[in-house]
Amino acid sequence: MIMSNDTLAKSKKKGVILLVSGELDKALLALEIAAGFQAMGMEMSMWFVLYGANCLRKPRSPFSLTKWFGKLRGGPGRRPETDVALQRVVRGLNHDGARYLPLSQLNYAGVGPMIFRHILRRKGMAQVEDLVAGARDLGVRFTICQICVDAMAFSVPDDLIVEAEIKGVSAYYLEVETADYNVTF
Amino acid sequence: MPQVIDLRLDVMGVCCPLPLIQAAQSIRTLKRGQTLQIIGNDPIFETSIRDFCRANGHDVLEVTPGDNHGVSMLIRVGG
């Protein structure tokens, strides 16, 4: 079917991106596609599960004392009564914030991402933080998986740099059912 | 007759998909029929903006090569 410019513009398509990986390269790609597609006119929704949600978190140094020894805080989607002490270890070892994401290859204990980010800056390419802000401004919706919020002891919205909803697999199903584009990173 | 330019957007030095994001943000502030001039030097700048216009129903009125590998594009907002 040949569509004229008008019909192409009027049919608002929907896309869903699921980000599982907490690695800089995959997060960058997922956000680039989300922001780019939204700019092109598609209605995008991003889902973050497990380490994928790290790029929405406020950056916190791996040597931060509150990250290791602070109280596990509650919030929407959390069940603090079932918390275990090992969640503090997980929180301590986790890479909080887009600034501290590792690379999937050539990571070299954090030197790789520094080089990678330097190249991005030199080339005028977008960093993960810029893309999160750009995607938010364009109207991309962010959703975080509830069980991941609970397991990784997220305190929403204090720990996040953007507004995000907390939902489960049923909501994901409803979005995917009507989506024209769906990928997982 | 020279075209009236309602808004100018400079995206020199930034890469895909930032020109698209900034163009989409700027076009939101414009009404149908107004014009936007975008200047950029991303190697795929011209094709990106042409695709963007095709997908959203805007018209590309003029494309002029500029300094420093830059391209200036004039767009009329449609859609």
Interface residues (C-beta under 8 A of the other chain):
Chain A: N5 D6 L8 A9 K10 E32 A35 G36 Q38 A39 M40 G41 K123 G124 M125 A126 D130 G134 A135 D137 L138
Chain B: G13 V14 C15 C16 P17 L18 L20 I21 A23 A24 Q25 D42 D51 F52 R54 A55 N56 G57 G78 G79
